[in-house]
Amino acid sequence: MNDRDRPAHADDPRQRLVVAAIDQIEKHGVGQVTVRKIAAAAEVNIAAVNYYFRSKEVLLAAALEGSIRHMLEDGDELLARMPDDPMEALSGLLGYYLEGCLRYRNLSRAHLHDAFHADDYSGPFPTLFAPVIVRLRDLVRAAVPGLEERAAARRVVAALSAVFFPAFFAGLFEGLSALGSPDDRLAYVRELARQTLAPAEAAAPATPAARARRSKRG
């Protein structure tokens, strides 16, 4: 996520509350956010939260949905470039996700809070991001001649996992010093993109069943 992920700060008190909620999530973590902190940051009365959103939970949901929609808009621009330049577009997309999660760690974790703690994937991020994963699978398949759908899906799972896991658990990998600089992270996402877009035959040794299928097609 980047600065565009934050809804525009307007004079509208409702928008100020949304922006303040996003800022407070990032500063304190979603579990530590209070109505009082949000209202103070938005420079409105606490009663405004109930007036515009009925509850803190509704406000936080609106804030998270607003931020993910902005992230998806940015990602959509990169996905749209994949047919013309798959390597650059995919590197850019993976880099965007990695840098955003590293920069906005608490906000990123908040998007998956219910998934982590309650195995609940009905929130804005899982719901809105699921179609992106399917679209990315189809774009990878289109960019790699002969790549089967399931193989494309596995590559997408591997690439996204390799981006999100180090971002969410950055402390786990600090000892490796592998992603400490922008150049390191750029090299990392470009390697992920190369692996994802590698020729189909280079993905794995052909199994007997695969060889038989190719023989029949020949």
Secondary structure by P-SEA (a helix, b strand, c coil): ccccccccccccaaaaaaaaaaaaaaacccccccaaaaaaaacccccccccccccaaaaaaaaaaaaaaaaaaaaaaaaaaccccaaaaaaaaaaaaaaaaaacaaaaaaaacccccccccccaaaaaaaaaaaaaaaaaaaacccccaaaaaaaaaaaaaacaaaaaaccccccccccccaaaaaaaaaaaaaaaaccccccccccaaaaaaaaaac
